[in-house]
Amino acid sequence: MKSKYTILFCSVLVATVQIQARTSSGQFLSEGFGAKSVGLGNAYGVVVSDPSAVYWNPAGLAQIYSEKKITQKVEAPKDIDKSGGGGDDDFNKLLGEQNTSGGAANEKVEITEPVFQFQSNSSAAMLSQGRLLYFTGVGISAFGGGLAAGGAGTRVMGVQNYNTQGISTGESIYNSHAGFLGYGWGRGPVRLGVSGMGLREEIGPGAVVNGGGLNVGAQVVVLPSLVSVAADLKNLAAVQSRTGGGLYDIAKLDTRFSFSIQVQAPPPNANFKLLLGFTSNLDDLKGDGTRLNMGLAYGFNKYFYAMAGISGSRPAVGLGIKIAKFFEMSVSANRDPLGRGFQYFGELNFTF
């Protein structure tokens, strides 16, 4: 029985590896979205901390969670019964010290409590050749971490259609949509996350691609406030089905692996960050290859910051404004992958 299951598993694994396919208009599956990610050269998985982490690195969702420390005064008179402390070692120690000293005293006790947090993130972009790209998502504190849902999509306009005689039949508009749901959890220096994705693409007249996948990721603070690293896998174990013109098949989406590292300068230059990383298409290493990502961020003050980055051979620049932790807006531009000008991105993030 065991050998039968082993053979079945190996057969499915081999079939999955051999079957490969490419998506067309769903550019967000390979390029991503958001002004901050573009401005930082797509080396973004190590710093992402908003709902867009469902795509970039679901471990970042763990940061949609905050705590507050409350200081309380505790008065314990000499004759209080120490044994009734309920097993709280710190409180019992306090009572013991006060009983020994022979008088009542006020002592400050610091208590940490979780705080509910809500975030919304929206971004839009004008790409080359009349393409539009968007993402919108929300996240909340839940189950000791962060839970988020969002949707992304691409709109491709002005696509010429031709009949069998090669005569133009006019222009068409094609849309791609993806929905995400993810959760991130972290304790100490480690954050882990997972998200699921469902996809629907229009790839031609009457032709549709439906698919789904799984994203997993991790963020690790190696040296607090100075060095962090992150890794994530996108479209893990994803499948897609094509329909249209009598064609139907099932194939694997491109699985992408990303690694990034953040180095923050120590005081008094703590407003400077360097991001380095790479992205590899594990299903097309020879064709798509490995793309190097690099980003720089510099904060002029607590409100304004600038970004510069490069992803592969495409440079990018960006600016951002941040008001406390409640509001953040950023804009950026990068070089068209076809070399025909620039593409423009905008992003808003609210935290409550």
N, C-alpha and C positions, 0 to 999 in steps of 0.2 A: 504493500500500500504506500509506503513511504517513497519507494522508487518511482511509483506512478505519478505522485504529486511532484516529485523532483523533475521528472521528464516534462510534465505539463508546464511547470514554472519556467524551465529553460527554453521551451518552445515559444512561450509568450514573450520572454525577454528578447530572444533572437529576432522574432518578428517585429517587435517594437523598435529595435535598433535599426533594422534594415529599412523600415518604412519611414520615409522622410518627406516633408512637404514644406512649402513656403507660403506664408500669408502675404497678401498684396497691400491693400489699402490700410490695414491696421498698423500704421507706423509706430504707434505707442508701444507695441510689443517689442520693438527693437530699439527705438530711440528714446522712449519715455516722454515725459511732459513736465511742465512747471518751469517758471523763470529761474528759481534758485538752482535747480538741478542743471539747467543749461549753462547758467553763469559760472557754475563750479565745474564745468567740463564733464558732467555726468559722474564724477567721483562722489556720489551723493549718498550712497547706502550707509556710510558711517555716521552721518550727521542728521539724517532725516528723522523728524520727530513729530510729524503731523499726519493727518489721514492719508496723504499720498504714499505713505509707507506701505500700504497694501500692495503697491506695485514695486517700489524701490527696494524696500527691505522691511518685511513685516515686524522685525524685531524693534523697529523704531516706534511702533504703536505702544510699546511699554512706557514710553515717555508721556503718553496722554494720561498721566497719573501724577498726582502730587500729594504731598503731606504737609501738615503744619504742626509746629511744636507749641504746645500750650504750657505756660508756667503757672502752677497753682501753689498757694500757700497752705501748708498743713500745720495745724496746731495740735500738739499732743501733750496733755498734762501728765504729771509724774505718775498719778495713780491709774493710768489707763492700762487695761489688760493687754500685754504684749502678745499673748497667745492667740488673740482674736484677729490677727492681721490677715488671715485668709491665705497664707502661703506666699505673700509678696515679700521677697527677701529684702528688697531695698526699704520698703515701708517698715518692716519689722526691725531692721537695723536702726532706722531713724528713731523708732520708739524706744529701742534699747538704750541708745545714746542719751535720750532725754530722761529716761528713768534713772540712769546712772548719774547724770548731772544734778538731778534733784530739783528740776523746775520745768515749767511749761515753756515751749519755744515755738517760733514760727520758722518753718523750713520750706524752701522752694523746691517743688518737684516738677520736673519737665516730662510732659506726656506727649507722645507723637500720635496724631490721628490722621487717617486718610481724608483727602478733600476731593469732592466730586469736581471733575473738569469736563468741559465740553469744547470741542474744536470743530471749526469748519474750514475747509480749504477748497479754493476754486482757482482754476488756471485756464487760460485760453491762448492760442497761438495762431499766427498767420504764417503758413508755410509757403514754400515755392509752388508754382503752378496751380494756384487757386485752391490750395488745401487748407482746411481748418482743423485744429486739434483742440480738444478740451478735456478737462477733468474736474469733477466736483465730488466732494466726500465729506462725511462727518464722522467724528469719533467721540467716545465717552469713556470715562473711567468705569471699569467693570471687572469684577472677579479678581481684584488685586492687580490689574493691569489695564490695558487699553483695548477697546473693541471699536472697530471702524468699518464703514461700508462706503462704497463710492462707485462712480461710473466714469468711463473714459470713452472717447470716440474720435473718429476722423471723418471729415466730410471732403470728398474729392469731387470737384466741379469741372465742367467743361471737357469731359471725356468724349471724344468723337467716336461714333458708332458707324459701322459700314455693313452693307449687305453682302451677299455672296458674290455679286458682280463688282465689288469694290467701290460702290457708290455710297457717299456719306448719307446717313439717315438722321443726322442731327446729333446734338450733344446730350449726355446723360449725367446725372449726379449719383454718386455711390456713397454709401455710408457704412461705417463700421462702428460697432458698439461693444463694450465689455463692461461687465459688472464684477465688483470685487467685494469680498467679505473677509475680514482678518482679525486676528487677536495677537497681542504681544504681551509678554510677561517678563519681569526682570527683578532680580534681587542682587544687591551688591554690585559688583562690576560687570555682571553678565545679563544680557537681555536676549530673549528668544522669541520668535514669532512665526506664524503660519497664516497664509491667506489662500482663498480659492478664487478662481476666475472663470467666468463664462463669457464666450465670444460669439458674435454674429457679424459676418462680413458679407458685403456685396462685392463680388469680384468681376462681374460682367452682366450683360443682359440675361436676366433670369437665373443667374448663377449665384449661389449663396454658400457660405462656409459657416458651419456651426461647430463650436469647440469649447474646450475647457481645460483648466490646468491647475496646478498647485504651486505656490511660491513658499519657500522657507528661507529663514535668515537668522543671523546672529550679530550682535554688537557686543564688543568686549572693551571695557576701559582698562588698558594695560597700566598706565601711569595716570592717576587721577588729575584731571584738569589739563593734562599735557598730551597724552598719546592714547588714541583709541583705534581699534581695528574692526572691520566688519566683513561679512561674506554672505552671499545669498544666491539661491538658485531660482530662476524663473521658468515657468512652463514645465515644471517637473511632472513627468508622467501624463502630459497633456495629449489629447486626441482631437481630431477634427473630422467632420464629414462634409463632403462637397455634394451639392445638388445643382441641377441645371443642365438642360440639353441631354437628358438621359444619363448623365454621368453621376456616378455615386461611388465614393470610396472612403476609406478611413485611413488617416495618416497621422503622424506625430508632428506636433508643433516644435519649432526650434527651441531647445533648452539652452538657456544662457546662464553662465556663471560670472559673478562679479565679486571683486575684492577691492577694498579701499581702506586707506589708513589716514587718520587725521593727526597732525602735529600742530599743537598750539604753542606759540611762543610764551615763555614765562614772563611774569611781571618784570619790568614795567611795560612790556610790549605784548601783553596778553590779548590785545585786540587784533592780532595777526594770526591767521590760520593757513596751513598748507595741507591740501588734500591730494593724495596720489592713489592710483588704482588701475584696474584693467577690467575689461569685459570680453568674454570669449563665447562664441557660438559653439557649443559642444557637439552639435550635429553637423557643422560645416566648418571645421577648423581650417581647411585648405581654402575654401571659397571666401567665407566671411572673416575668418581668422580671429585674431585677438586685437582689440582696440585699447590703446593706452589712454587713460583719463587723468587729467591734472587740473586742480583748481586752487585759486588763491582768494582769500577773503580778508579785507582790511576794514576795521571799524573806525571811522573818524571820531565818533563819540558814541554815546549810548543810544542815539537815534538813527544815525546814518552809516551805511556800510557800502563798500564797492566789491565787485567780484570780477575775476578774470579766469578764463579756463581754456582748455583745449581737449577735444575728444577725437582721437585719431589724428586727422589733419585739419580739423575744423576748429578755428578759434572762436571764442565767445567773450562777451563783456556784459556786465550787469550792475544795477544799482538797487539799493533797498532802503526802506525806512521801517523802523520798529519802535512802537510806543509801548513801553513796559513789556508785559507779556500778553497784552490784550489784542494788539493789532499789528500786523506786518504786511507790507506791500513791496513787491519787487518787480522789476522789469529787466529784460535781457534780450540779447540778439546773438545769433551765431551764423556761421557761414553755411550757405546752402550746400548740401552734400553733392549737388550737381554743379556747384561752382557758378551759379547764376545769381549771385546777390546774397542778401541776408534774410534771415527768418526772425520773427519778432514774437516775444513771449511776455505775458503778464500773469501775476499771481497775487491772491489775497488770502490771508489767514487770520481768523478770529479765534480768540480763546476766552472762555468764560468760566 
